[in-house]
């Protein structure tokens, strides 16, 4: 009886999902985070690596229309899901209203947290029950700005929420 040589197992997993409306399929280590897959495998560097511990919110993206911290999300868990990054919220050359509001109100200083702030703010703007300044602050509390641009971020969110 002759032994059949097995191919060495690679340990990689295949994951098919959409990113900003485009289908993608990756073969990767099951421990690879969405943040690292976006930045290193797909070249989408708008999502920032801040703390890499889920504490700062700089890596916020949307998965199936919900805010998630991409540094804590394993890419292998995204089979069949839809991911939206900061690169995917504008319509061509037309900025998303939240992006425009951040520009109008100087809602950024160093800009490092801005993509995560904007991705969270997009969801906050769409939530009807969030109306007051305190409710906005609470909803945005998972996103930290090291520069302290919070008053400007608040005004930007209020502008986008009011449709001004």
Secondary structure, DSSP 4 states (H G I P E B T S, - for coil): -PPPPPPPP--EEEEEEEETTEEEEEEEETT-BHHHIIIIIS--TTS--SSSSSSS-TTEEEETTEEEETTSSBGGGGTT-EEE-GGGSSBTTB--HHHHHHHHTT--SS-TTHHHHHHHHHHHHH-TT--SHHHHHHHTTT---TT--HHHHHHHHHHHHHT-
